[in-house]
């Protein structure tokens, strides 16, 4: 059985579109193209890791409920 997982990185304004200057590294500043809010790429990737970890935990929990 194959599962797929979705990771959504979005600004507080709801936009999922970001821009940056230069190569994306942990300290690269990302800017929301809709509202101009900024954040670090590394922080965004940490949020993505948390989403993935939660999705795996949920999937494992469902496997043992069967």
C-alpha positions as a printed Julia matrix, in Angstrom:
66×3 Matrix{Float64}:
  0.0    0.0    0.0
  1.4    3.37  -1.03
  0.64   6.56   0.86
  1.27  10.11  -0.22
  1.89  13.02   2.08
  1.44  16.73   1.55
  3.53  19.48   3.06
  2.14  22.99   2.85
  4.34  25.98   3.56
  2.21  29.1    3.66
  2.49  32.64   4.92
  0.05  33.85   7.57
 -1.72  35.72   4.72
 -2.38  32.37   3.02
  0.05  32.73   0.14
  2.29  29.79  -0.76
  4.53  31.85  -3.05
  7.91  33.04  -1.75
 10.97  34.66  -3.27
 14.57  34.89  -2.14
 17.82  36.45  -3.2
 20.53  33.9   -3.82
 20.88  30.27  -2.92
 18.49  28.83  -0.36
 20.33  28.02   2.84
 19.15  27.98   6.45
 19.74  31.71   6.94
 18.37  32.82   3.56
 15.57  35.36   4.0
 12.38  34.34   2.19
  9.78  36.97   1.28
  6.09  36.35   0.73
  5.22  37.63  -2.74
  1.69  38.59  -1.63
  2.2   40.57   1.59
  5.98  41.03   1.87
  6.38  39.18   5.19
  9.81  37.64   5.69
 11.18  34.55   7.37
 14.23  32.33   7.22
 14.36  29.36   4.88
 15.65  27.14   7.7
 12.62  27.96   9.85
 10.33  27.12   6.95
 12.05  23.76   6.47
 11.73  23.0   10.19
  7.99  23.6    9.9
  7.87  21.24   6.92
  9.73  18.56   8.92
  7.17  18.89  11.73
  4.33  18.4    9.25
  5.97  15.29   7.78
  6.69  13.84  11.23
  3.07  14.36  12.27
  1.75  12.76   9.08
  3.94   9.68   9.62
  2.88   9.44  13.27
 -0.77   9.63  12.23
 -0.27   6.94   9.56
  1.48   4.6   12.01
 -1.29   5.14  14.54
 -3.9    4.22  11.92
 -1.98   1.03  11.01
 -2.2   -0.25  14.57
 -5.91   0.56  14.9
 -6.85  -1.94  12.17
